[in-house]
């Protein structure tokens, strides 16, 4: 996303490869989609620009975001009407340090009301950007808060009740990177060079080039065209031996099971809420909608491995698993290593300090049942407070998926540790701070949550399934901190 590109029209990739990706299966087809080995990787990966900021008179770092409509050219057939922040599609990457006070002036230039939710950020409930902080067309909203959480890859997106999937599909998504106050820990940190954001989405196109906004898939909108940072069939030039990838599953319904075409081992260094205690080598990494991970991949000069999404088991019946994309094999991004690579040191043996991951004993244990778009037998009601928790306290929540569909569970205004899933310790790559946990069919997760320190008895935070159509249909509840 070059700053030289017009704010109103964003060229995201054309040519034979882009057209090829448009010929996949139709939505809801009970056949698996495979693009493995068929993608030409004709387009350079776009990198969302870093959002400019200024320092206000009170020392706050001030960002400006405008939600606006535009047009994007994804394929040669026709331009696509899209929405974005400070441009036609997606938004800039906001970046700030722990301890900084930030203020974001959000202007709504769209024809519809919207919100901006700071996913994973601990902010006062009144600034959370959920369905209670609606910004009318032409209006401005200016949340502010002091960042007091570990360095992490977070993101922002709309959270209008009943309209979130539609607005996210149109393009309203961006990344928010939090850095630590002090020096880095020997990890790749040069944004766009060896520290690369990857915003993963899928889309389906109507005949007129517009995004399809409805489908008959069981989990929500499922597309046959993959977008990475808004680019179709992208490649990334690699100039260093080690590259840090900040992966965000920004799809509204698709689960990605990441791996490489040569089955190489890569290293997970962080999850939703920050760095892990130590690097974890893996060959596969599965992320459901809303989840993030930071990985480090090492390259050799001249090689061209491909990042893929491979079939996964979602716990559903065979046909439902196929229709939810669980059997799909997708080529996502080709890496093109230069003939000579800048040397990069190995990763440190430890990352987050053990003390930073400690949690005290829970003040309370609560249970949540996910079934038929209900949580504990209730659909979302904006006027109802479902739970009340103590500000800054710790609780254990037992979350069970008793439905025949896969779900996940996201909690606003909090971070948590996964204690176990079906009584089994989480895999080490999910042993750090999280805000979203994946729940296959008939799975139960025990999570220990540290709640926001901000008390507000009248403005609620939310918890919900992050398969966005499920949340739009009412699979969501509310809690206040007191």
Secondary structure, 3 states (H helix, E strand, C coil): CCCCCCCCEEECCCCHHHHHHCCCCCCCCCCCCECCCCCCCCEECCCCCECCCEECCCCCEEEEEEEEEEEEECCCCCCEEEEEECCCCECCEEEEECCCEEEEEEEECCCCCECCEEECCCCCHHHCCCCCCCECCCCEEEEEEECCCCCEEEEEECCCCCCHHHHHHHCCEEEEEEECCCCCCCCCCCECCCEEEEEEEEECECCCCCECCCCCCCCCCCCCEEEECCEECEEEEEEECEEEEEEEECCCCCCEEEEECCCCCEEEEEECCEEEEEEEEECCEEECCCCEEEEEEECCCCCCCEEEECCCCCCCCHHHHHHCCCCCEEEEEEEEEEEEEECCCCCCCCCCCHHHHCCCCCCCEEEEEEECCEECCECCCCCCCCEEECCCCEEEEEEEECCCCCEEEEECCEEEEEEEECCECCCHHHCCCECEEEECCCCEEEEEEEECCCCEEEEEEEEECCCHHHHHCCCEEEEEEC
